[in-house]
Amino acid sequence: MPDGSTNLATVSWWIYLSYHPNMTAYAMAKTSYSGELVRGNKKVVLTIPGTAIVEAVMGCGSTTGRDTGKGAQLRPAK
């Protein structure tokens, strides 16, 4: 993000395209704030969250990072 913090986005579809060179494709709307950030800095990390944080992940996917600090909301259930 412009302030140096991490942006979180949910992605429901991804696939390996190549191992040499490493290439992965994923679907994200062009109109999304996360898509805008990725196109701007050309960096992305894909992770697969565990079931302990499923509710936080779903909340992350229904909130924009343009005006919300989603990282602060992502806390594992105890």
Sequence and secondary structure as in RCSB ss.txt:
>XXXX:A:sequence
MPDGSTNLATVSWWIYLSYHPNMTAYAMAKTSYSGELVRGNKKVVLTIPGTAIVEAVMGCGSTTGRDTGKGAQLR
PAK
>XXXX:A:secstr
 TTS       S EEEEEETTEEEEE   TTSHHHHHHHHH         GGGHHHHHHHHTS TTS  HHHH  
   
